[in-house]
């Protein structure tokens, strides 16, 4: 992999530290007001993404992913600084928490599809799985440290500090991205039909391809009930058990550590050839971890449970994500990536508010059940599909 990719990776990974601290601070502050406020704040983050993701995908294909990401990075960095001043002057309230989540979610709708396809602009296709695994590993290292650091940050400077840190990391990311130019960058579209036609064309490509279609459906189910585990369920479980914010941060870090273990191995050795089978097993492992979290009486047992969950989700994402990007035509890179993000966002809106109405143990039980269902669906597809003979040898070109 070339040096420019490592440079972009460094800037991109740094911004994850700020995002981790901000997201944890938002969740912790909101759960302090009440579970319904927490669900509303998380919905304020996901709803703008759901509404604007397709527009972000269209815009990314029109002006180029790198150009769009530069604009988004500058905007969200400035917004973080402004919101830090507002929170510092007025204090933490449900209104300001909701405003913060809506602003970040809105910009994220445009940045997320562009950031998702950036690795393909820096490396050739045969290196894409390992490049993406390396990016995920680096991100998870920062996120792993970010869990405990977020708890300490909340305890010392609160939401203001998280917003300030996020703004600083975005400033660094902007400078790095401005200096680097991807060797496989795509040119902006010259023919520009209506936004609606561009969006519909992206849907047509996704629905018409069996691999893309299958990945979108399964990702939607997994995201709906796995993503709220660390953002909503862990803070609620911590409060019900009387744990401190720092302890909750370590529980969140367990999930990141499990995923990190998998992605480091993928970055070194590559993926398995049976992507659907491996992803299905990963879902079952994640479900086991979530079920154990519901029964965890202490912080160490909760960390062990989230570690197991992280290993399962690491297997799931590390095998399906590279296949999705590699199967996407270059003319539809950000549009298809926006659909992948949309598949994770729209179901999350309903599931987050549903889980907030249940007791913490009911919520975790439901989450474990649906994750198991997703794993069984993938295993059924794996057994019914036609595969080449042979065992699960590692390869850089997994097939479904």
C-alpha positions as CSV (number, residue, x, y, z in Angstrom):
1,X,0.0,0.0,0.0
2,X,1.3,3.5,-0.9
3,X,2.3,6.2,1.5
4,X,-0.6,8.4,0.7
5,X,-3.0,5.8,2.0
6,X,-1.1,5.6,5.4
7,X,-1.2,9.4,5.6
8,X,-5.0,9.6,5.0
9,X,-5.4,6.7,7.4
10,X,-3.6,8.6,10.2
11,X,-5.8,11.7,9.7
12,X,-9.0,9.7,9.5
13,X,-8.2,7.6,12.5
14,X,-7.5,10.6,14.7
15,X,-10.9,12.0,14.0
16,X,-12.4,8.8,15.4
17,X,-11.0,9.6,18.8
18,X,-13.1,12.8,18.8
19,X,-16.2,11.1,17.5
20,X,-15.9,8.4,20.1
21,X,-15.6,10.9,23.0
22,X,-18.5,12.9,21.6
23,X,-20.9,10.0,21.0
24,X,-20.2,8.6,24.5
25,X,-20.7,12.0,26.1
26,X,-24.0,12.5,24.3
27,X,-25.2,9.1,25.3
28,X,-24.1,9.4,28.9
29,X,-25.5,13.0,29.4
30,X,-28.8,12.0,27.8
31,X,-29.3,8.8,29.9
32,X,-28.8,11.0,32.9
33,X,-31.9,12.9,32.0
34,X,-33.9,9.7,31.1
35,X,-34.0,6.7,28.7
36,X,-36.6,8.4,26.5
37,X,-34.4,11.5,26.1
38,X,-31.5,9.2,25.3
39,X,-33.5,7.5,22.6
40,X,-34.6,10.9,21.3
41,X,-31.0,12.2,21.1
42,X,-29.8,9.1,19.3
43,X,-32.8,9.4,16.9
44,X,-31.8,13.0,16.3
45,X,-28.4,11.7,15.1
46,X,-29.8,8.9,12.9
47,X,-32.9,10.6,11.4
48,X,-31.1,13.3,9.4
49,X,-28.7,10.6,8.1
50,X,-31.7,8.5,7.0
51,X,-33.3,11.5,5.2
52,X,-30.1,12.9,3.5
53,X,-27.9,9.8,2.9
54,X,-29.1,9.3,-0.7
55,X,-28.5,13.0,-1.4
56,X,-25.0,12.6,0.1
57,X,-24.4,9.7,-2.2
58,X,-25.5,11.5,-5.3
59,X,-23.5,14.6,-4.4
60,X,-20.4,12.4,-3.8
61,X,-20.6,10.8,-7.2
62,X,-21.1,14.3,-8.8
63,X,-18.2,16.2,-7.3
64,X,-16.0,13.4,-6.1
65,X,-15.8,11.7,-2.7
66,X,-12.6,13.5,-1.6
67,X,-14.0,17.0,-2.4
68,X,-17.2,16.3,-0.5
69,X,-15.3,14.9,2.5
70,X,-13.2,18.0,2.6
71,X,-16.3,20.2,2.8
72,X,-18.0,18.1,5.4
73,X,-14.9,17.9,7.6
74,X,-14.6,21.7,7.6
75,X,-18.3,22.2,8.4
76,X,-18.6,19.7,11.2
77,X,-15.3,20.9,12.8
78,X,-16.7,24.5,13.0
79,X,-20.0,23.3,14.3
80,X,-18.3,21.4,17.1
81,X,-16.5,24.5,18.3
82,X,-19.7,26.6,18.1
83,X,-21.7,24.0,20.0
84,X,-19.0,23.7,22.7
85,X,-19.3,27.4,23.3
86,X,-23.1,27.1,23.5
87,X,-23.0,24.2,26.0
88,X,-20.4,26.0,28.1
89,X,-22.6,29.1,28.3
90,X,-26.0,27.4,28.8
91,X,-25.1,24.1,30.3
92,X,-26.3,20.6,29.4
93,X,-30.0,20.3,28.5
94,X,-32.2,18.0,26.4
95,X,-32.5,20.8,23.7
96,X,-28.8,21.3,23.3
97,X,-28.1,17.5,23.3
98,X,-30.7,17.1,20.6
99,X,-29.3,20.1,18.6
100,X,-25.8,18.6,18.8
101,X,-26.9,15.2,17.6
102,X,-29.0,16.7,14.7
103,X,-26.1,18.8,13.5
104,X,-23.6,16.0,13.6
105,X,-26.0,13.6,12.0
106,X,-26.8,16.0,9.2
107,X,-23.2,16.5,8.2
108,X,-22.5,12.8,8.7
109,X,-25.1,12.0,6.0
110,X,-22.9,13.6,3.4
111,X,-19.5,12.6,4.9
112,X,-20.2,8.9,5.6
113,X,-20.6,7.6,2.0
114,X,-17.6,9.6,0.9
115,X,-15.4,8.3,3.7
116,X,-16.5,4.7,3.1
117,X,-15.2,4.6,-0.4
118,X,-11.9,6.5,0.2
119,X,-9.8,3.3,0.6
120,X,-10.8,2.2,-2.9
121,X,-9.3,5.5,-4.2
122,X,-5.9,4.9,-2.6
123,X,-5.3,1.1,-3.2
124,X,-5.9,-1.3,-6.1
125,X,-8.9,-3.7,-5.8
126,X,-6.7,-6.7,-4.9
127,X,-5.4,-4.9,-1.8
128,X,-8.8,-3.6,-0.7
129,X,-9.8,-6.2,1.9
130,X,-6.5,-5.8,3.8
131,X,-6.6,-2.0,3.4
132,X,-10.1,-1.8,4.9
133,X,-9.1,-4.2,7.7
134,X,-6.1,-2.1,8.4
135,X,-8.3,1.0,8.6
136,X,-10.8,-0.8,10.8
137,X,-8.0,-2.0,13.1
138,X,-6.5,1.5,13.4
139,X,-10.0,2.9,14.1
140,X,-10.7,0.3,16.7
141,X,-7.4,0.9,18.5
142,X,-8.4,4.5,18.9
143,X,-11.9,3.5,19.8
144,X,-10.6,1.0,22.3
145,X,-8.6,3.8,24.1
146,X,-11.5,6.1,23.5
147,X,-13.9,4.1,25.7
148,X,-12.1,4.6,29.0
149,X,-10.8,8.1,27.9
150,X,-14.4,9.1,27.1
151,X,-15.5,8.1,30.6
152,X,-12.6,10.2,32.1
153,X,-13.4,13.1,29.8
154,X,-17.0,13.1,30.8
155,X,-16.0,13.1,34.5
156,X,-13.7,16.0,34.0
157,X,-14.8,18.5,31.3
158,X,-18.1,16.9,30.2
159,X,-19.7,17.5,26.8
160,X,-17.8,20.8,26.2
161,X,-14.5,18.9,26.3
162,X,-15.8,16.2,23.9
163,X,-17.1,18.8,21.4
164,X,-13.8,20.7,21.6
165,X,-11.7,17.5,21.0
166,X,-13.9,16.5,18.1
167,X,-13.5,19.9,16.5
168,X,-9.7,19.7,16.8
169,X,-9.5,16.2,15.3
170,X,-11.6,17.3,12.3
171,X,-9.2,20.2,11.8
172,X,-6.3,17.8,11.6
173,X,-8.2,15.5,9.2
174,X,-9.1,18.4,6.9
175,X,-5.4,19.4,6.7
176,X,-4.2,15.9,5.9
177,X,-6.9,15.3,3.3
178,X,-6.2,18.7,1.7
179,X,-2.5,17.7,1.2
180,X,-3.0,14.2,-0.1
181,X,-4.4,13.2,-3.5
182,X,-5.6,9.6,-4.0
183,X,-3.9,7.9,-7.0
184,X,-7.1,6.2,-8.1
185,X,-9.4,9.2,-7.6
186,X,-12.5,9.4,-9.7
187,X,-13.5,12.3,-11.8
188,X,-16.6,14.3,-11.2
189,X,-19.6,13.5,-13.4
190,X,-20.0,15.7,-16.4
191,X,-23.5,14.6,-17.3
192,X,-25.7,15.5,-14.4
193,X,-29.3,14.3,-14.5
194,X,-31.7,15.2,-11.7
195,X,-30.9,14.2,-8.2
196,X,-33.9,11.9,-8.2
197,X,-32.8,10.1,-11.3
198,X,-29.3,9.6,-9.9
199,X,-30.7,8.2,-6.7
200,X,-33.1,5.9,-8.5
201,X,-30.3,4.7,-10.6
202,X,-28.3,3.8,-7.5
203,X,-31.3,1.8,-6.2
204,X,-31.5,0.0,-9.5
205,X,-27.9,-1.1,-9.4
206,X,-28.2,-2.3,-5.8
207,X,-31.5,-4.2,-6.3
208,X,-30.3,-5.8,-9.6
209,X,-27.1,-7.2,-8.1
210,X,-27.7,-10.3,-5.9
211,X,-24.6,-9.8,-3.8
212,X,-25.3,-6.1,-3.1
213,X,-28.9,-6.9,-2.5
214,X,-28.2,-9.6,0.0
215,X,-25.6,-7.6,1.9
216,X,-27.9,-4.6,2.3
217,X,-30.7,-6.8,3.7
218,X,-28.6,-8.6,6.3
219,X,-26.7,-5.4,7.3
220,X,-30.1,-3.7,8.0
221,X,-31.1,-6.4,10.4
222,X,-27.8,-6.6,12.2
223,X,-27.4,-2.8,12.5
224,X,-30.9,-2.3,13.9
225,X,-30.2,-4.4,17.0
226,X,-26.4,-4.5,17.4
227,X,-25.6,-0.8,17.1
228,X,-27.8,0.2,20.1
229,X,-26.0,-2.2,22.4
230,X,-23.0,0.1,23.1
231,X,-24.8,3.4,22.5
232,X,-28.0,2.8,24.5
233,X,-28.0,-0.5,26.3
234,X,-24.6,-0.3,28.0
235,X,-25.2,3.1,29.5
236,X,-28.7,2.0,30.7
237,X,-27.2,-1.3,32.1
238,X,-24.5,0.7,33.8
239,X,-27.0,3.0,35.5
240,X,-29.2,0.1,36.5
241,X,-26.2,-1.7,38.1
242,X,-24.8,1.5,39.7
243,X,-21.6,1.5,37.7
244,X,-19.7,4.7,37.0
245,X,-19.2,6.4,33.6
246,X,-15.5,5.2,33.6
247,X,-16.7,1.6,34.1
248,X,-19.2,1.9,31.4
249,X,-16.5,3.1,29.1
250,X,-14.5,-0.1,29.8
251,X,-17.5,-2.2,28.9
252,X,-17.9,-0.4,25.6
253,X,-14.1,-0.9,25.0
254,X,-14.6,-4.6,25.3
255,X,-16.6,-4.7,22.1
256,X,-14.0,-2.7,20.3
257,X,-11.2,-5.0,21.6
258,X,-13.0,-8.0,20.2
259,X,-13.5,-6.4,16.8
260,X,-9.9,-5.3,16.8
261,X,-8.6,-8.8,17.3
262,X,-10.4,-9.9,14.2
263,X,-9.5,-7.0,12.0
264,X,-5.8,-7.3,12.9
265,X,-5.8,-10.9,11.8
266,X,-7.6,-10.0,8.6
267,X,-5.2,-7.2,7.9
268,X,-2.3,-9.6,8.3
269,X,-3.7,-12.8,6.6
270,X,-6.8,-11.7,4.6
271,X,-10.3,-13.0,4.7
272,X,-11.8,-16.5,4.5
273,X,-13.2,-17.6,1.1
274,X,-16.7,-18.4,2.5
275,X,-17.8,-14.8,3.3
276,X,-21.4,-15.7,3.9
277,X,-20.6,-18.6,6.2
278,X,-18.0,-16.7,8.2
279,X,-20.4,-13.7,8.6
280,X,-23.2,-16.0,9.7
281,X,-20.9,-17.6,12.4
282,X,-19.9,-14.1,13.4
283,X,-23.6,-13.1,14.0
284,X,-24.1,-16.2,16.2
285,X,-20.9,-15.4,18.3
286,X,-22.2,-11.8,18.7
287,X,-25.6,-13.0,19.8
288,X,-23.9,-15.1,22.4
289,X,-22.0,-12.1,23.8
290,X,-25.1,-9.9,23.9
291,X,-27.1,-12.6,25.8
292,X,-24.2,-12.9,28.3
293,X,-24.3,-9.1,28.7
294,X,-27.9,-9.3,29.8
295,X,-26.9,-11.6,32.6
296,X,-23.6,-9.9,33.6
297,X,-23.6,-9.1,37.3
298,X,-20.2,-7.3,37.4
299,X,-18.1,-5.1,35.2
300,X,-15.5,-7.8,34.4
301,X,-18.2,-10.2,33.2
302,X,-19.8,-7.4,31.1
303,X,-16.5,-6.7,29.5
304,X,-16.1,-10.4,28.6
305,X,-19.5,-10.4,27.1
306,X,-18.9,-7.3,24.9
307,X,-15.5,-8.7,23.9
308,X,-17.3,-11.8,22.6
309,X,-19.9,-9.6,20.8
310,X,-17.0,-7.6,19.2
311,X,-15.3,-10.7,17.9
312,X,-18.6,-11.8,16.2
313,X,-19.3,-8.4,14.7
314,X,-15.7,-8.2,13.5
315,X,-16.1,-11.4,11.6
316,X,-19.3,-10.2,10.1
317,X,-18.2,-6.8,8.9
318,X,-14.6,-7.7,7.8
319,X,-16.0,-10.2,5.3
320,X,-19.0,-8.4,3.9
321,X,-17.8,-4.8,3.7
322,X,-14.9,-5.3,1.3
323,X,-17.1,-7.5,-0.9
324,X,-19.7,-4.8,-1.1
325,X,-17.3,-2.0,-2.1
326,X,-15.5,-4.2,-4.6
327,X,-18.8,-5.2,-6.2
328,X,-19.8,-1.6,-6.7
329,X,-19.3,0.1,-10.1
330,X,-16.9,3.1,-9.9
331,X,-19.6,5.3,-11.3
332,X,-21.8,4.5,-8.3
333,X,-19.3,4.5,-5.5
334,X,-20.8,6.9,-3.0
335,X,-24.4,6.2,-4.1
336,X,-24.1,2.6,-3.2
337,X,-22.2,3.4,0.0
338,X,-25.0,5.7,1.0
339,X,-27.4,2.9,0.5
340,X,-25.3,0.7,2.8
341,X,-25.3,3.5,5.4
342,X,-29.0,3.9,4.9
343,X,-29.6,0.2,5.5
344,X,-27.9,0.7,8.9
345,X,-29.7,4.0,9.7
346,X,-33.4,3.6,9.0
347,X,-34.0,0.4,11.0
348,X,-31.9,1.9,13.8
349,X,-34.4,4.7,14.2
350,X,-37.2,2.3,15.0
351,X,-35.2,-0.2,17.0
352,X,-33.6,2.5,19.3
353,X,-37.0,3.9,20.3
354,X,-38.4,0.3,20.7
355,X,-35.5,-0.8,22.9
356,X,-35.9,2.4,25.0
357,X,-39.5,1.3,26.0
358,X,-38.3,-2.1,27.3
359,X,-36.4,-3.0,30.5
360,X,-32.7,-3.3,29.9
361,X,-32.8,-7.1,30.2
362,X,-35.7,-7.3,27.7
363,X,-33.9,-5.0,25.3
364,X,-30.7,-7.2,25.4
365,X,-32.7,-10.4,25.0
366,X,-34.5,-9.0,21.9
367,X,-31.2,-7.9,20.5
368,X,-29.5,-11.3,21.0
369,X,-32.6,-13.0,19.4
370,X,-32.6,-10.9,16.2
371,X,-28.8,-11.2,15.8
372,X,-29.2,-14.9,16.0
373,X,-31.8,-14.7,13.3
374,X,-29.4,-12.8,11.0
375,X,-26.8,-15.5,11.6
376,X,-29.2,-18.3,10.7
377,X,-30.2,-16.5,7.5
378,X,-26.6,-16.2,6.4
379,X,-25.9,-19.9,7.3
380,X,-29.0,-20.9,5.3
381,X,-27.7,-19.0,2.3
382,X,-24.3,-20.5,2.7
383,X,-25.6,-24.0,2.7
384,X,-28.0,-23.5,-0.2
385,X,-25.6,-21.6,-2.4
386,X,-23.2,-23.2,-4.8
387,X,-19.6,-22.9,-3.6
388,X,-16.3,-24.1,-4.9
389,X,-15.0,-27.3,-3.3
390,X,-12.5,-27.1,-0.6
391,X,-12.1,-25.8,2.9
392,X,-12.2,-22.2,4.2
393,X,-8.8,-21.2,2.9
394,X,-7.9,-17.6,3.4
395,X,-8.1,-15.4,0.3
396,X,-8.2,-11.8,-0.7
397,X,-11.3,-12.4,-2.9
398,X,-14.1,-13.7,-0.8
399,X,-17.2,-14.8,-2.7
400,X,-20.8,-15.3,-1.8
